[in-house]
Amino acid sequence: MSAIHREPELNWPDLRQAIELAKSDVVGKLLRGGTEQERLAFGPELEAYVKGMPADRWWGSRRPVGIAVAALGCLPSAARVAALLGRRGLREQWHSFPVAELVEMARARELTWLGDLAQRLAGKLRQDPNADEWALVAGLLAEAGVDPPTDDAFVRGWLADLLGWSRHDSRPPILDRLRTDPYLDLLLPRLFEVDGLGTELARRGWDQQARRWGDQPAVPYALVVLAGEGRVDRSALLDGVLGRFLRGDRVAALRPFVVLHDALAPTEEELTERVTPYARLLPDAHSTVATLAQRALRRLDDAGGLELDTLLHGSRQLLARPEKMLVKAQLSWLDRVARRERDRADEVAETVAVAFGHDALDVQERALGIVLRQAPRCRPATRERLAEHAVALAGDLPARAAEVLGTPVAAAAASVAVPAGLSPMPMPLVVPMPPPVTGPAELAEEIGALLHQQSSMISWERVLAGLVACHASEPAGLRDALVPILDRYDVQFRTGHVWGKPRLRQLLGEAIRSAVRVGTGLTGWESAIRTVRRAFRGGPAPLPEVGYGPGPGRVLALRMAEMAVHTRYAPVPMLVATPSRANGQLDATVLVDRLAQAEREGWQPWPFDLEQALLRVPTEVDGDALSRAAALCSPAGLRLAAWLADGGAPHPVSVRVEQRRPAIRPHNRWQVSHLPERRVVVGTRPGAAQHGKLGQELFEVDPPDLPVIEIIDPEYQLWAAVLPNHREVVAAWALPAIAGLADIDQRGADLLPLLAETAGPVGPAVTLALAYTLAARHEADRVAGVDALLAFAAAGDLDGVALGREIGGLAADGTIKLTRVVTGLAEAARAGATTTVWTVIETALPVVLASAPRGTPDLLALGARTANEVAEKGDPGPLRAELAQIAARGGSGRLVTEARRLDRVLAG
């Protein structure tokens, strides 16, 4: 110990030992004990030492604290110090640097470039630095006496240091810290300019006296107190808040600024000075902010300080917003203005008429009521324009408007020319597959793209077909192109098990290694491909295990396992299962041509490849393909001829299966509490004997009695192309995962729109998949459900009655949320599927009305809107009887109001 306290001698071994022992104080003593020339002589030694240490070796090490002191003590310039401390590995350790010892070293050397160093380090701060990292830079800036930067990173670090409290914090309260903070005046304006900073301002303060966290965000209220004291400019706070609102941000980041605005409680004079920014918030600010601006302007109007032109201009923009409460509040305000400004009834009425285009019928009804009260005071020309606006009304409202305003000629002509309910939805197109890969170089590019993005069936099929074709035609070129790909993407090819199964990219890597004669890369993979090798040796053996369970997801894995085996031992010049259409189908004539070529050249397709090809051939085949197939004589050709003669794989029978969660008991709580209470899925039973091993497995879906949690895998979107003529079967396999979109809030509905592009009957599995997707938690998934509904409807494949029955049954007991479904149905109606949507609603309503779950009034309102546009409604008697029971309850609640409205539409 005495050796550490004696006057140290300056030499590199001792300095290095002190660094490695993390004794930054000893490093400082050693360097301060030498001359400047001696210190500078160790600069190269230090730089070489740091550069020779791998970046990952700094993690968990205390050596960086000594290195920081040594860098400031023996390097000759700010640039050299900043470069060394900014190296990867050291940069992540800034939070541990001893600021006081660094300042002491700078003073000992009398550094003139300390300010330059501080500015350089400030420029290297992470975008979201912690308080200790910022304190390092701030300490050096303060010692050098230079102004700090005002960039986002420095501001975030300043706030992190300022808010770095805890219940054990002995520092003064946040109000006192802000009052005395040296950077407050410089950095306060930036609090309103840095995106996302509001989430930090939302933190609550720790009350030392009460020993508990406060109830409100600490910083906003502290700023209000400081504004009252004159420490900060009140006007600057208000302008900053409004500027933040105008720039926008995430909702959570805006809330503290709303709190600050309300706590400042602007006076009428302050509101008058800021009318323009408040008015600019009305059209597209977040609803919370728009409501704030609406209240401020209404308060000013009540005091007589708001010009009517400004109010009407802002109202026209706000009334086009979708939020009902916001629009209703504006309509109530305009109703008062209309009574007050009788000489300007025309302008007020035309402004209110903007709300005729709102999606909600109750909003339209309120706007129509205001307009009809003002209509007698309006000029004839204004009433004509109001009648034109009324064309946007729905339900029973157009008739009410026509009684007072009349019917515009253009609207009447349109109603005769275009029968209600007809829609211009385009029929789905048959899209051919892109051209095949032309050579090894293009194949390498396609594989790279496949590994970098969410892959589609088209990408996978082009890669597999290109791999087989290039292996047959250009083996040397294939090796030259793909060996670098194996090296470059080694991690992607070797890792990534998901929920206990290998990712397809791993299996693709094995197929590539087989094609280019590179050793296997997966432990245990050899045993898996050996099972493929034995799969077709005698007897009805089950499908080989390749890490995937039963279902369509296993087919592509089996095909790649087959490639890994046969590319090396029984190569073929091409795959026969590559689709000819982008939906996965394979034209029978194309397959006949491929098998005829195989006969001429004397080779047989691989077993799984042939089975997949057969499953992709459409069930309806022209006579030429049948006759040409009958002329084939190879085993594969004979099998194709028999397949086409039988009409392909018969469609299985779908059976609805209702699953229920068992009662939760103490002994099974952890096993079943996360399961949905009820779920309806579908099983399938083959209607006749199936050809081949794939068909035997794929066409029998046997769901369990209890709901199961199936995580949606991106590979699900590949399933549609496995059975492109049997979408009901694919939907049955995927239904447990698709149901999770609605009942356990999963993400990922990419499969359903793809099923709409394929062929085959639409039964309960597809119908339930649509119902669950329309009720999905996430908007992107509901959009996919709407797209699928439109595609099915355009092709004439959708049974609206069946979909309505499923939606009604699932919504009635809360299995799905009706409010989500209504949103999707409304989008589908706007896109042209009015008749289909009305059929769904008409069927669902009798079931839904019995329990009236949340969203029932919205469904009634949408029903009134769509029923009014449908020419043939069928027999409305049973539904009207249900509506009459609701209407008989009396009152003015929304359920009763919308039931009466729909009844009037059906009666009309």
N, C-alpha and C positions, 0 to 999 in steps of 0.2 A: 504493500500500500504506500510505503514511504517513497517508492520510485515515482508515483504519480504526483506527489506534492512537491518534489524538488524541481528546480528550474529545468525545464526540459531542453533537450538538444534537438535541433531541427534536422531530421533525416527522414527519408521516405519510408523505410521499414516501420519506424515508430508511428509515423502519420497513418500509414496503411493499417497498422494494428488497431489504432484508436478508431479508425473508420469502421473496421470490421467488428469491433466490440461495441459499436454504436455509442461511443463516448464523445459526443459532440463538444462537451466542455474541454476535454483534453485536446481535441483537434484545434479548438480555438486558442488554447494556451500555447500549443506548439507553434502555431503560425504567428501569433502575436509576439512570441519570443524571438523570432528571426528578423532579419532585415527584409526590406522590400525585394531586393535582388534575390535573396534566398527563397522567399515565398514564390516569386515568379518562376524560379527554376523548377518547381514541382508541378507547374501547370500541365506540361505535356505528360508527366507521369500519371497525374490524376485523370486526364482525358483518356489515355490509353487504358487505364484500369476500368473506367466506366464503360468504354466501348467494348472491352473484352468480356463484359458480363452480360449473359443473355437477359432479355427484357423480363422474362417470366421469373428470373431468380430474385427480383426485387420484392415480389409479393411475400408478405409475412416477414420481411427482413427489416431490421432497424438501421442498417447501414446508410440508407439515404439521408438520415439526419446529419451524420458526419460528413457525407459528401457535399451537402448543401453548404455547410460552414466552410469546408475546404475549398469549394468552388469560389466562394466570395473572398476567400483569403489568399488564393494563389493564382487566379486567372487574371489576365491583363485588361479585359474589356467587358462591357455589358453584353455585347453580342456573344462572346465566348461563354459567359456564365449562363445566359438565357438559352443558348443552344444545348448546353450540357444538361441543365435542369429540365429542359423540355423534351428530353429523350423519352421514348416509350418505356414505361416501367417506372422511371423516376417521376414523370409527370403525374402519375397516379398517387404519389406519396407526398405531394405538397402539403396535405393537411397535417403531416407530422413534423414539418420543418420548424426548428426553434427560432421564432421571429426575433426574440430578444438577443440571442447569440449572434444572429446575422447582423442585427443593427450594431452590436458591439464591435463586430469585425469590421464593418464598414467605417465606423468611427476611428478604429485603430489604424486603418489604412488611409484614412482621409480621402475616400473615394469621391471623385468629382462626377462620376458617371452613374451614381446610384439611382438618380431620377430616371435616366435612360433605361437602366435595368428594370426598374419598377414598371415603366410603361411597356417594355417588351414582355414582361411576365403577365401583365394585365391583358395583353393581346393574346396570350396563350391560355387564358382561363377557359374552362369548359363552358358551354352554353348555360348549364345549370349548376354552378359551383356550390359546394357546401360552405358553411361559415368559416371553417378553418382555412380552406384554400384562399378565400377572399381576404381573410385577416393577414395572410402572408403578404399579399400584394399591397393591401391598405397600409400595413405597418411600414413597408419600404417607401411607399409614396409619402406617408407622413414624415418620415425621417428625412427624405430628400426635399420636402417642402414644395412638391409640384402638384398641380391640379390633377385629380383623377380623371380617367376617361368616363364617358357617359354612355358607353355601348350597353347592349342588352345584358351581356354576361356580367359586367361589373355591377349593374343595377340589381340583377338577381342575387349576386353574392352579398351586396350591401343589405338587401332585404332579408336574406337568410341569416346574416349575422344579427340584424336588428330583432328578428322574430325568434331567435334561438333560445327561447325560454323553456323551462320545465318547472315542475312543482318543487324541485330542489334548487331552483335558480335564486341566487342571492342578489342578482342585479336589480336595479330600480325597476319600477313598472314601466311598461312600454311608453306611457305618456311622458314620463320624465326622460327616458332615453331619447325619444324623438325631440323633445324640447332642447336638449343639449347636443344633439348630433351635429358634428361639423359639416356633414355632407347633405343635410336636409334641404337647404335652399337650392343647391345645385341639382340634386337628384330627384326631388319631389315631382317636378313636371314629368319625368320619365316614368313614374309609377303608372301614369295614365296612358303611356304610349307603348309599353312593352307587352306584346301579346301573351296572354295566359297568366300574367302576374296576379290577376285577381284571385286565383285559387290560393295563393299564399296569403293574400290580404284577408282571406276568410277565416284565418286562425283566430281562435278565442284566446283571451289573455288569462294568466294565472293570477288570482286574487290572493296575495300573501296573507292579508288579514283574515279573510274568510276561509282560507286554505281550500279553495276549490276553483275550478275553471269558471270563467265568466260565461254569461248566456249569449253574448253578442260578439261579433268580430271586434277585436281590440283596436286595430289601426284606424278604421273609419271614425269611430267615436273619439279617439285621441286627436285626430286631425280637426274635428269639429271644435274641440276644446281649444286647440292651438289657434284656430281661426278666431275664436272669441277673444283670446288673449292678444291677438295681433301678431302672433309669432309667424303665422303663415297667412297668405293673402286669400281671403274668402272667395273673391272673384276668380282667382286662379283655380281654386278647387272646383267651383261650379263649371268653369270652362273646361277643365280637365276631364270631369265626369262626362259632360256632354260629348266631348271629343272622343272619349272611349266608347260611348254608346254608338256614335256614328261610325266608328271603325268596326264595331262588332267584335264578338269573341264567343267562346263557348259559354253556355248558360252559367255554369258554376263559376266561371271567371268574371262574369258580369254582376253577380249578386252583391259582392262587397261594395261595388260602386253604386248600386241601387240603394243599399243601406246608407252610404255616405250622402247621397243626394237627399234622401228622405230626412236624415238627421240634420242636414243643413237647413231644411225647410225654407226654400227660396221665397223671398218676399215678392209682392206683386211688381214692384219696380224691377227686381232682378229677372222676373219672368218676362216682363215687357222687353227688356234689353236682349233677351235670348229667344224670341218668338221663332225666328227662322230655324235655328238648330232643333228646337222642339218639334216644329212642323216637319222637318226632314226625317224625324224618327218614325213618323206614323206609317209610311208605306211598307217598310221591310225590316225594321228592327225586330229583335226578339219580342215575343208577345208581352213579356214582363216589362221590358223597356218601353214598348209602344203604349202599354197601359199607363205607365208613369207619365209619358209625354201627353197622353190624352187627358189625364187628370190635371196636369199643369195648365194646359191650354183651356180646359173647361173652367178651371178656377179663374183664369184671366178673363174669360168671356163673361162669366157671372159678374165680374167686377166692372164690365164694360170696357175692357182694355184690349179686346181682340177684334180685328177687322173681319167683317163677314166674308170678304173675298178670300182671306187667308183660311178661314174655317172651312169654306166650301171646297177650296182646292185640296186641303188636307183630307177632308172627308171623302172626296171621290177616290183618293188613293187608299185610304184605310178600309173603305167598304168593299174593296176588292180582295181583302185578306180572307183567309179561310177560318180564322178563329171566331167562333160564334159569340162568345161573351164580349169580345172586343167590338165586334160589329154591332151587336145589340146595344151596347152602351153608347156607341156613336149615333145609332138611330134614335135612341131616347133623347140624346142631346139635340139632334136635328129637329125632333118633334117639338121641343120647347122653343127652338129658334124659329121654327115655322109659325108658331103662334105669336111670337114677338115681332117678327119681320114680315108682316102680312103683305107689304108692298113688294116683296121679293119672293113671292110664293113660287113663281116659275122656276127660278134658279134653285131654290131649296128642293122642290119636287124632283127636278131632273137629277140633282145630286143624290137624293134618296133612291132613285130608280136604279142606280148602279148596283144596289144590293139585290135587285131582281135576279142577277146572275149567280148569287150565292148557292152553294150546294144544299144548304139546310132549308127545308121548307118552312120551318117556323121563323127563320130570318126573313125569307121571302114574304111570308105573310105579314110580319110586322112592318116591313118596308111598304108593302102594298097598302096597308091600312093608313099609313101616313100620307102616301100619295093620293089615295082616294079622298081623304079629308081635305087636301089642298087643291084637288082638281077643279072644284067649282070656281076658285079664284084665279085659275090659270088661263092664259090665252088659248084660243083654239089650236094654234100651231104647236104650242107646248103640249096640249093634250094628245095631238097626233104623234108627237115624238115619244110621249110616255107610253102610248099604245104600242109603238114599235119596240120599246124596251120591254114591254110586258110579254113579248114573244118568248123571253127567256124563263118565264115562270113555269112552274110544273104543278102536278097534282090537280086540285080543283081551282087553283088560283087564276089560271087564264080566263075561265068563265066569269069569275067575279070581276076581274079587271075589265073584260069586254062590256059588262053591263054599264060601266061608267065611262070608260075611255073609248069603247068601240074596238073593232078588229081591223088592223091595218090590211090593206089590199094585198101586199106582198106576202104576208103571213098566210092569208086565206088561200092564195094561189099555191103556195108551197105545200099546204096541207092536202090539197087535192092531187098535186103532181107526185108527191112521194108518200106512199102509204105508210102510216105509222108502224113502227116496229121493225121495218126492213132495214138492214144494215149493209154497208158496202164493204164488209170484211173480206179481205182477199183470201182466196183458197190457198192452202199450203202448196208449195212447189216441190217437185222432185229434183233435188240437187245432186249432180254426179260427183263422184270422188275426184279430188285433184289428180293430176298426172303422177305417175310413179316416180320414185327417186331415180335419177339418171346415172349415178356413179358414186364411188366411195367418198369423194370430196363432199358432195351434197348430203350424203348419208351422215357424215361426221357433223355437218352443220345442223341437220335435223335432230340428231341425238343431243347435241349441246342445247338446242332450244327446248327439247323435251325435258331436260333436267332443270331448266331455269324457270319454267312456268307451269301453271296448272294445265295438265295435258288433256287433250281431247282424244276421242277414239280415232279420229282421222290421223293425228300425229302418230299414235301407237301403230296403227296398221301400216302406214307408209314406212315407218322405221323397220318393222318386222319384215315386211315384203322386200324392202331394199337390202336388208342384211342377208336374206337368203339368196336373192338374185345376184348381189355383188360377190357373195362367196362362191357362187357357181361360175360367174363370168370373169371376175377380176380378183382372184384370191390374194395375189401379191399387193395390188393396189389397196385392197380392203385392209390388209394388215398395216400397211404404211399409214393409212388414214385413221385407223381406230386404235392402234396401240397408244398413240399420244392422248387420245380421248380417255382411255382407261387410266392413264397416269394422271391426267389433269383433273379428272372427276373421281379420283379414287375414293374419297370420303363419301360422295353421294352413292357410289356403287356398293360400298361395303357396309354402310350404317343406315339406320333408320327404321328399325322394327317399330311397328305401330300396333298397340294393343295385342301384342303377342304374335303378330304375323309379319313376314318380310314385306317391305314395299316392293312394288313392281319394278322399280328402278334397280333394285338389287338383283332380281331375277333376270332383268335385261342385261346386266353386267355379266352374268354367267353365260347367257347366250352369246354375247359378244366374245367373251374369252374362248368359248368353244369354237367360234367361227374363225378366230385369228390364231388359234392354237396356243393360248396362254393358259397357265394353270388356273384351277378353280380358286375363287376368292372367299367362299363362305364355308365356315366349318359346318359339317353336316349336310352340305348341299349334295355331295356325291350320293349319299344314301337316298336323298329325295329323288334325284334323277334315276337312280336304279329302280325305284318304284314305278317310275314312268316306263322304264324299259320292260318291266314285267307286266305292265297293265293289260296288255292284249294277249298274254300267253294263257290261253285256255280259260274255260269256266266263266261264270258271272262274277268275277272279282270286283270289289268296289273300286271307285276311282282312287288313284294314288294320292297320297297326302303330300301337299307341297306348301304347308303352312297356312292354307286358307280353308275355312269351313265350307260346307255345302252352299251352293247357290251360284248365281252368275259371276260373282267376283272371283271364283276359282278358275273359270275357263281360260282367261288370258294367262294366268299363272301356269296352268297346265300346258298351254301352247308354248310358252317360253321354255318350260322344262323339257318339252318335247324337242324344241329347237336345240337346246343345249346337248341333248343326247344324239339326235339324228344328224345335225349339221356335221358332226365329226365322223359318225359311223355309217350313216345312210343318207348322204346329201341329196337334195332335189334342186332343180333349177328355179323353182318358184313355189310360192304358197298358193293354194287354190281357194282359201277362205277370204282373201282380201276383198272387201265389199266393192261393189260398183256404184253404190249410192252413198251419199253422206249420212244417211240415217242408219247405215249398217246393212241394208239389204244387198243381196247379190243376185243379179239377173240370171235366170236359168240358162239363157243362151250363152252368157259369159262363162258360166261353170261348165256347160257342155263343151265349149271351145277349149277350155283348160284341160279337161279330162281327155278330150280327143288328142290334144297335143301330147299328153302324158303317154297315151297308148302308142302314138307314132314313135316317140322317143324311147319307149321302153322303161318307164319308171312309174312308181305308184306314189300317190300323195301320202303324207303322214296321217296316221289314224285320227288324232284329235283335230288336225287341220281339216280333214275331210268332213268330220262330223260338224264342225263349226260352219263349214261351207253349206252343208245341207240345211242347217237351221236358219241360214240367212236367205234361202231361196223363197220368194213369195209363194203363197199357196195357190194363187191363180197364175197358171202358166199357159202360154199359147201352144197351139198344136204343133208348130214347127219344132219347138224345143222338145216336146214329147217324142216326136218321131225321130229326131236326131239322137236323143238320149237312148232310145230303144235300140239304135244301131251300134251302140258301144258294147264292147265285149270284155274289157278288163274288169277285175273285181270292183274297182271304184266306179267304173261306168255302169256295171250292172246294178250296183247299189243306188246310184243316182236315178236310173230308169225306174227301179221299184219305188223309190221315194216319190218321184213325180207322179207315177201312176196311182199311188195311194193318196195323193193330194197333200203330201207333206205331213208334218207332225200334227195330229189332231189336237184341237183346243181342249184343255182340261176344264173341269167343272169347278167354279168358284163357290166357296162356302164361307159365309160370315162367321167369325168367331169373336165372342165377347169375352174379354179378359177382365178380371177384377182382382184388385189387390186384397190380400188376406187381411183380416183384422190385425191391427198393430198391438202386440203384446210386449211385455218387458223382455221376453227372451228373443223376440225377432225384430225389435225396433230398428236396429242398425241394418238389417237385411232388407226390409220392405218399406221403411218410412219414405224413402226417396222415390218410390214407384208411383205412377199415376193411379188414382183410385179406380178408374175405368178406362178401358181402351178397346176399340173395335178394330180387329184386323181380319185378314182373309187367308184361308187355306185353299189349296187346290188339289183336286183329285183327278188323275189322268182318266180321260174318257175311254181310252183304248191303249193297247200295248204301244210303247214308244220304241223307236229305232235307236240303237246305240246307247253307249254308257252315259253320254252327256244328257240325252233326253230322259233316261230313266231317273236321273237325279233332279234335273232342273224342273220337270213338270209336276213334281209332288212337293208342295209346301205344307208343312205340318206345324203350325204355331203352337206354343205351349199354352197351358191354361192361365198362367200368370203373365202380366206385362213384364217385358224385359227392356233393359236400357241398351240400345244399340247406338253407338256413337257414329255420326255421319262421317264417312271417309270421302275425301275428294275422288277416290276411285269409283264411287257409286255412279258417276256420270258415264262410265264406260259400260255399265250394265245394259243400257238400252240396245246397244249394237250386238249384244250376245244373242238376244232373242228378238230381232226387229219385227217379227211377224206375230209375236205373242206378248204384247205390252201388258196385258192383264197379269201374266205370270211374273214378269219383272216387277210390276207394282206390288204384287203379293209378297215377293221376297224383300222388297225395300220398305214395306209399310211400317214395320216397327220403328225404323229410323225416321221415316217421314212423319209419323205420328208425334215423334219427339219434338218436331218443330213447334207444335202447338201445346203439348202438355208438359214438356220439360224444358222448353225454350232453347232448343238446339238451333244451329245454323246450317244452311246448305240445302237448297231446293233445286239444284241444277238438273237433277234427273228428270223432273216432271215435264218441263217443256220439251225435252228430248223424246220422251215417250209420246208426246202429241205428234211428233213427226214420224213415228213408226206406225206399224199396222197391227191389225188384230182386233178382236172384240174389246169393247169397253164394258167392264163388269164392275162389281162392287169394289174390287181392289183399286182400280183407277179412280173410281168415284170417291172413295174414302181418301185416297191420296190428295185429290183436289180439295176436298173439304178441310183436311188437316193443313194443307199448305195455305189456303185462304185464311186460316186462323193462326198462321205462324206468328211467333213473337216478333220477328225482325222484319222490317219493311221490305228489304231486298228479297226475302223469301216470299212474301205476299205478292210482290210484283211478278215473281216467277210463276206463282199460282194463277195470277190474272192472265199472263201470257199463255199459259197452258190452256186455261179455260177458253180463251179466244180462239186458239188454234183448234181445239176439239170442236168448238161450236161451228167454226168456219167450214170444217170438213164434214159436218153433219154427224159426228160421232158421239156427241154429248147427250146424255139422257138427263134433261133438266129436272124432271120429276124425281129421279133417283137421287140426284145431287141435293135437291131440296129436302128430301126425306132424311138423308144422312146428316145434313147440316142441322135440321130441326131437332133430330134425336140427340145429336152430340151437344148442341147448345142448350137444350132444355134442362139438362142436369149439370151443366157447367163443365162438361168434359172439354169443350173448346169455348173460347170467348167470342160471343156474338159480335161485339163491337169491332173486332178485327175483321170478321167476315164481311160485315156491312161495307167497310172501307173498300175491300177488294171487289165486291159486287158493284159498288158505285163506279169504280174505275172501269169495270167491264162494260157497264151500261153506257158510260161516256164514250167508250171505244166502239160502240155499235151493236153490242150483243144485248139489246134491250129486251127482245122477246125471250131469249134464254134466261136472262136475269129475272124477268117477271115470273117465268115458270118456276124457277128455283124458289122465289119468295112466296108465291102462291101455295106451293107445296109445304114449305117450312113453317109458315105462319100458324096454321092450326095447332101444330105441336108446340111451337114456341109460346103462343099466347097462354097456354095452360099454366106455365110457370113464370112467364114474363121476366126472363133474365135481363141483366143490364144490356142495353143496346136494342131492346125490342122497339121502343119508339123510333129509333133510327131506321130499323128494318121496315116498320110501317110507313115511314116517310118516303123511303126509297121505293117501296111498293107503290105508293100513290104516284110518284114521279114516273115510274116505268109503266104502270098500268095505263096511265093517261096517254102513253105513246104507242101502245100495242093495239092493233086493229081488232084481233080476235082474242078475247080473254077466256073463252070457254064458259062454263057454268059457274058464276060467282056465288051461287046460293049458299053452299056450305061455309065458305069463308065469310060471307056477309053475316051469317048467323053467329059465328064466333065474334065478329067485330061488334055486332049488336049487343052481345053480352058485356063487352068491355065498355061500350058507350053508355050502357044503362047504369053504370056505376055513378055517373054524374061527376061534377067537378070540372076543373080546368087543368088538371094535370096533363103532362105531355103525352102519356100513354093514351089517355082518353081522347085528347085532341087529335092525335095522329090516327087513332082508330076511326074516329068520325070522318076525318078527311078521306081516308082510303075508302070508307063505305060510300061517301058521296061520289067519289070517282067511279067506283064499280056500279053505282046506281045510274050514273049519267049516261 
